[in-house]
Amino acid sequence: MPDDALAQVRDQITKLDSELLRLLAERRKLTNEVAETKIRHHIPVRDVKREEQLLVKLIKEGQKAGLDAHYVTQLFHVIIEDSVLNQQAMLAERANPGSALPLNRVAFLGDKGSYSYLATQKYFSRRPGELLEVGCQSFSEIIHKVEHTEADYAVLPIENTTSGSINEVYDQLQHTQLSIIGELTHPIRHTLLVAKDTSISKIRTLYAHPQVFTQCSHFLAELGNVEVKTIDSTSSAMLKVSELQRDDVAAIGSEAGGSLYGLLAIKSNLANQKENHSRFIVVARDPVVVPLQVPAKTTLVMSTVQKPGALVEALMVLRDNRINMTKLESRPIPGNPWEEMFYIDMEGNVQDGPVQKALDALRAITRYVKVLGCYPSEEISPTKVAAANALSE
Ligand SMILES: O=C(O)C(=O)C[C@]1(C(=O)O)C=C[C@@H](O)C=C1
């Protein structure tokens, strides 16, 4: 294609892309109007029936226009997820008048470009007020900053789909008075990052956070003769590589983070599992009120009495109150060998009957129960449309 013809088509594509963005922004405004109505009339944010109808219609229209069902579904899952999360954030803000800050000082692990930094950006992009990032070197420093009002919020990774729970964060939660006020999941796409144009075979030293090495153990086993150096955060690894400017040194981090340090990505998808996500919690000094129209989660920590079946009995309380437990984690109690603290995430709102009843029942049969927080659930399961439904005329 001659240069000017290529330029002309690209020009048209650029215009269409801008138009798409304008339309998406307009759609977002309309969904915010929907949220206003939902606030006034106490209607739940999520309406899966409406989403289903919308998807069926769009898949049919897409097929007529030559776009396959999978593509249309993927696109609209992203659009609807954004809409639900924005509406939830709006409702949460209204339920906590006066809580919005002009400046959100947020403590997180590492520096610019760390996964925690990217998660922080994502979470606060939906919230009013400016963001001031407070990078820290350890989880205890993060907690300390919020406890001593040097930061307003902390964003902490709590679990990863490949490497499991982050025990150190659970242990910090045992001793703090801070409350969990939010959660988010963020895709973790480990990439090999270098400062100079080079190849994998030349790499002799590799910097990464220990959790990252665990998540990429299969890739590391294949690498062979490389010195692996653990470092306190992904951003420190990227900074180190950008400072060294050598063609035999690499870091593992995200592509987005690496670009902040001028690093090049030479191999992506390094994690053992293709779907690699981390779940982060957001903590603050004061708890939040979660409106009942928003799906909520409650996290508690408890220790049971020392008798056979004590944990089962506690879990039965959840079942009896029809509460879905989404996570159970146990951690040792320092100084009390063989005793455990149990951390439970469950679906439900502390202001609602079932969770209140369950908490009362748990208080009666356990040694200790503390609610670590009740917060809007940000795990938005995508609405599925049966293929037959979408294809029928
Ligand atoms: O129509 C609504 O009730 C909306 O909130 C909008 C919308 C969407 O973005 O299309 C989002 C959430 C609901 O689950 C259904 C649809």
The ligand as a Gaussian input file, in Angstrom:
#p B3LYP/6-31G(d) Opt

LIG

0 1
 O      -29.167000      -0.625000      33.397000
 C      -28.700000      -0.584000      34.523000
 O      -29.408000      -0.814000      35.540000
 C      -27.289000      -0.251000      34.733000
 O      -26.886000      -0.080000      35.843000
 C      -26.375000      -0.228000      33.562000
 C      -25.670000      -1.554000      33.353000
 C      -24.830000      -1.341000      32.063000
 O      -23.731000      -0.831000      32.160000
 O      -25.381000      -1.604000      30.993000
 C      -24.777000      -1.844000      34.499000
 C      -25.156000      -2.632000      35.538000
 C      -26.364000      -3.453000      35.542000
 O      -26.088000      -4.728000      36.022000
 C      -27.004000      -3.484000      34.219000
 C      -26.641000      -2.654000      33.198000

